[in-house]
Amino acid sequence: MTTADRKGSDIIQEFRLRSWARNNFVALENRSDSWHPIVLDEMQQHDRELQAEQKTEPAISLGYVPLAPSGQTIVHTAHATVKAPHMLRAAERQAKYAEEYQTE
């Protein structure tokens, strides 16, 4: 195995370890020092990301503000009847065009 092959396999192994660490995240107090350094490093990175998310999230949601009830209830009239889809009227059009072409 050449050094280039070893470097390639080392990178693949590192990606696998980092992926495993992300998928099997463990709280800091439950981690063992005997774990692979790459796994520990990835879990520490995940800890930092979680802390950054907690700092940037607003305490109050700004997305929805309910309106005060007005006491008025509005019931709209029904809409006009919906026309049939074009594909259901296709038979009618085919018959119409067939009549026009037969008369020519």
N, C-alpha and C positions, 0 to 999 in steps of 0.2 A: 504494500500500500504506500503510495507516495504521500508527501507532506500535503499536497493540494487535496488529495482524497481525505486525509485525516482532518484537515481544516473544514472541509465540507461536511463531513460526518459530525465534527464537533459542533458546528453551527446548528445542524439538524437536531442533535442531542440537546443543545441549549434551548432551542425553540420548544422541543417536546417537554423539557423540564419546566420552562416558564408557563407553558400552556397547562401543564398538570397543576402547577402552583396556583394559577388563576381559577381553575375549575374546582380545586380542593382547598380553598382558602381556609385558614385556621387563625383564630384570634391570637394575638401576640403572646398572651399568658399560657397558651396551650402548645406553643411550638417547642420543638426540641433542638438543642444546639447541634445534635448529631446529623441533622438533615443536610442535604446537599447545599453548598453555598449559593448556587443559582436559585434554588427553590426559596431559600431564606431571603435572598435579594429581591426576588419578584414579589414575595409577600410583603416585604417592607415597602416596595414601590406601590403596591395596592393600598397599604395603610396610608401612605402619603396622599394618594388620590382620593381616598375616602375622607380624609381630613380636609382637603381642599374643597370637596363638594359640600361638606357641612358648613364651611365658612362662607361660601358664595351663595347658598340658597337663602332667599329672603324668609323672614320669620312669618310674614303675613302674605297670603296669596293675593295677587293683584289681578287675577284673571276674571273673576266673576263678582258682580255686585248686584244683589237682588233688589228689585224695585218694590216700593211700598205698595200694598194693595190699595186699589182705588175704589173698590166697592161697586164698580160698574161691570156688568157682564154683557159682552157683545156676542151675539150669535149671528154669524154671517149666513146669508142665504146660500143655498147650494149653487155650485157653479153650473154653467150650461152643460148639457150632456156632452160627453166626450165622444168625438167622432171615432168611428171604427178605424183600426190601423189600415194602412195602405195594402198590406199583404192580404187582408181579408176581403178587400174590395177588388183585388186583382182579377178575380173571376169575372166580375162585372165588366171591367175594362177590356179584358180579353174578348168577351162576347161582343162588346161594342165595336172594337177594332176589327174583329172577324167579319161582322156585318158590313162595315165600311169597305173592306178589301174585297169582299165577295161581290159587292155591287159594282165595283170598278171594272 
